[in-house]
C-alpha cells in the first residue's frame, strides 16, 4: 500500500500536473544532488528515493556530456534527458534552481505533451520547486 502524502508537501502538484497526464506512471521532484522532495501518489517513497539518486547521477553525466560535446561557455545547457527501455520511457529535466523532475511513462505516451507539462509546471510554480544549495560536509551539510 502506498504511503499518504504527509511528508510530501508538493506531491499534489505533481499529481495534478504530471500524474494526470495520460500514460504517466509516476513523477518525482528532487534536489539536484539526489534527495527526494516530492512524488506522485503512484510511487512509494523508497522507490522515489532510488529514482531521485539515479536521476541526479544521470543529470551529472548529462552535464559532463554537454561539456565535452557542446560549447565550453554553456556547461549547464542540458535541458532534458530521455531514457527508453523495452517497458517504459523516462524523462528528466531541471525544475528550478537546484532541483530536478523525473517522469516515468508508458511507451505509447505522448512524450511531447509530458515534456510540455514538465516545463509548464516548472514555469508556473518554479518558485515552489527551488531547493536551497547544501553546504559541504565541512560546513555541516545543511542548506544555505
C-alpha positions as CSV (number, residue, x, y, z in Angstrom):
1,X,0.0,0.0,0.0
2,X,1.3,3.5,-0.9
3,X,2.0,5.9,1.9
4,X,-0.1,9.1,2.3
5,X,1.5,12.4,1.2
6,X,2.0,13.6,4.8
7,X,5.8,14.1,4.3
8,X,5.3,15.0,0.6
9,X,4.1,18.6,0.7
10,X,4.2,19.2,-3.1
11,X,3.1,15.7,-4.2
12,X,-0.3,17.2,-5.1
13,X,1.3,19.5,-7.6
14,X,3.0,16.5,-9.3
15,X,-0.3,14.5,-9.2
16,X,-2.2,17.4,-10.7
17,X,0.3,18.5,-13.5
18,X,2.0,15.2,-14.3
19,X,0.2,12.3,-12.7
20,X,-2.9,13.3,-14.6
21,X,-1.2,13.1,-18.0
22,X,-2.2,10.0,-20.0
23,X,0.4,7.3,-19.7
24,X,2.4,8.7,-16.8
25,X,3.2,6.0,-14.3
26,X,4.8,8.3,-11.8
27,X,6.8,11.5,-11.3
28,X,9.3,12.7,-8.7
29,X,10.8,16.0,-7.7
30,X,14.3,16.1,-6.1
31,X,17.2,18.2,-5.2
32,X,19.9,18.4,-7.9
33,X,22.1,16.2,-5.6
34,X,19.5,13.5,-5.4
35,X,17.4,14.0,-2.3
36,X,13.7,13.2,-2.9
37,X,11.4,16.2,-2.3
38,X,8.0,15.2,-3.7
39,X,6.4,12.3,-5.5
40,X,3.1,11.3,-7.1
41,X,0.7,9.1,-5.2
42,X,1.5,6.3,-7.7
43,X,5.0,5.7,-6.4
44,X,6.2,4.8,-2.9
45,X,8.8,6.8,-1.0
46,X,11.6,4.1,-1.2
47,X,11.3,3.8,-5.0
48,X,11.2,7.6,-5.2
49,X,14.4,7.9,-3.1
50,X,16.2,5.5,-5.5
51,X,14.9,7.3,-8.6
52,X,16.0,10.6,-7.2
53,X,19.5,9.4,-6.6
54,X,19.7,7.8,-10.1
55,X,18.3,10.9,-11.7
56,X,20.9,13.2,-10.1
57,X,23.7,10.9,-11.3
58,X,22.1,10.9,-14.8
59,X,22.0,14.7,-14.7
60,X,25.7,14.9,-13.7
61,X,26.5,12.6,-16.6
62,X,24.5,14.7,-19.0
63,X,26.3,17.9,-17.8
64,X,29.6,16.1,-18.5
65,X,28.3,15.1,-21.9
66,X,27.3,18.7,-22.7
67,X,30.7,20.0,-21.6
68,X,32.6,17.5,-23.9
69,X,30.3,17.8,-26.9
70,X,28.9,21.3,-26.5
71,X,30.0,24.9,-26.1
72,X,32.5,25.3,-23.2
73,X,30.8,28.6,-22.3
74,X,27.5,26.8,-21.7
75,X,28.3,23.8,-19.4
76,X,24.7,23.7,-18.0
77,X,23.0,23.7,-21.3
78,X,21.3,20.3,-20.8
79,X,17.6,20.8,-20.9
80,X,16.2,17.2,-20.7
81,X,17.2,13.6,-20.8
82,X,15.1,10.8,-22.4
83,X,15.6,7.2,-21.5
84,X,13.8,4.5,-23.4
85,X,13.7,0.9,-22.2
86,X,11.7,-2.0,-23.6
87,X,9.0,-1.3,-21.0
88,X,8.8,2.5,-20.4
89,X,10.2,5.9,-21.2
90,X,11.8,8.2,-18.7
91,X,12.2,12.0,-18.9
92,X,14.2,14.2,-16.6
93,X,14.6,17.9,-16.6
94,X,15.7,20.8,-14.4
95,X,12.7,22.0,-12.4
96,X,14.1,25.1,-10.7
97,X,17.3,26.2,-9.0
98,X,19.0,23.1,-7.6
99,X,16.1,20.8,-8.4
100,X,15.0,18.2,-10.9
101,X,11.9,16.5,-12.2
102,X,11.7,12.9,-13.4
103,X,8.8,11.2,-15.1
104,X,8.3,7.5,-16.0
105,X,5.7,6.9,-18.7
106,X,4.3,4.1,-20.9
107,X,6.0,3.5,-24.3
108,X,2.9,4.8,-26.2
109,X,2.7,8.0,-24.2
110,X,2.8,11.4,-25.8
111,X,6.3,12.5,-24.8
112,X,5.8,15.9,-26.3
113,X,2.8,16.5,-24.0
114,X,4.6,15.2,-21.0
115,X,7.6,17.4,-21.7
116,X,5.3,20.3,-22.2
117,X,3.7,19.7,-18.8
118,X,7.0,19.3,-17.1
119,X,8.1,22.7,-18.5
120,X,4.8,24.3,-17.7
121,X,5.0,23.1,-14.1
122,X,8.5,24.5,-13.7
123,X,7.4,27.8,-15.2
124,X,4.2,28.1,-13.3
125,X,5.4,27.1,-9.8
126,X,9.2,27.0,-10.1
127,X,9.5,29.2,-7.0
128,X,7.9,26.3,-5.0
129,X,10.3,23.8,-6.5
130,X,13.6,25.7,-5.7
131,X,15.9,23.7,-3.4
132,X,18.5,25.5,-1.3
133,X,22.0,24.6,-2.1
134,X,23.5,22.4,0.6
135,X,26.8,23.2,2.2
136,X,29.7,20.8,2.1
137,X,30.4,18.3,4.9
138,X,32.9,20.7,6.5
139,X,30.1,23.3,6.8
140,X,27.7,20.8,8.4
141,X,26.0,19.7,5.2
142,X,22.9,21.9,5.8
143,X,21.1,24.1,3.3
144,X,22.5,27.6,3.0
